[in-house]
Amino acid sequence: MSYYSKSECYADVLMALSTGIIEETELYLLRKHYEETEQYECCQGLVAAYIDYKKQLEDVTEDKGISTD
């Protein structure tokens, strides 16, 4: 079993979300896998990546003047 750092998992999750490889609704499956394999640093990276991904989406919608309501 290889363990990844928080930053490696962060980069992977952020890239996967940004490119559409995974959807927000699928993150729980990834988190469950990380927990089952005791990769707790990846759990932290996943959360940080999701937060930054949501911020990026907000920035894009604000820049384009798109309402999220």
N, C-alpha and C positions, 0 to 999 in steps of 0.2 A: 504494500500500500504506500503510495506516495502522497505526501501532504503538500499543499500549496500555501503560499503566504497570502495574507489578507490583500496585499496589493495585486498579486497575480489574479486572484479570484475577482477582485474589484474590476480590473481591466477586462477580464473575460466576460463578466456579466454586463458591464456597461456597453461593450462592443456588441454583445448578442442582443441586448435590448434596442440599441440604436440602429442596428441593421435589420431588425425584425426576425432574427433567428428564433428568439423566444418572445412570447407575449407576457405582459404583466401577470396575467392570470395563471401562467405556468410557473411562476417563481416559487410557489409553495412546494412544487415537486423537487426543484433544485435544492431548496432549503432542507427539505426532508432528507434528501440524499446526503447532503453535507452533515446533517445531524446524525444520521444512521452510521455514517463512516467516521464520525467523531472529528470532522474537519471544521472545528469551531471558528478558526480564523477565516475560513471561507464564508461562514455564516455572517461574520462581521463585514467582510468585503461585499457580500451580496446586498446587505442593508445599505451600506454606504453608496454603492453603485445605483441602487434604486432611488435613493434620495437625490443623488446628482442627476439621474436621468429625468426625474420629475421636474427638477429645476430647469434643465435644458429645454424640456417641452414648454414650460411656462415662459421662458425667455423667447422661444421661437414664436409662440402665439402672441406675446406682447409686441414683438418686433413687427409682426405682420398685421397687428390690429385685430386679431381674431378673438372673438368672445368664446369662452369655455363654458358659458351658462347654457 
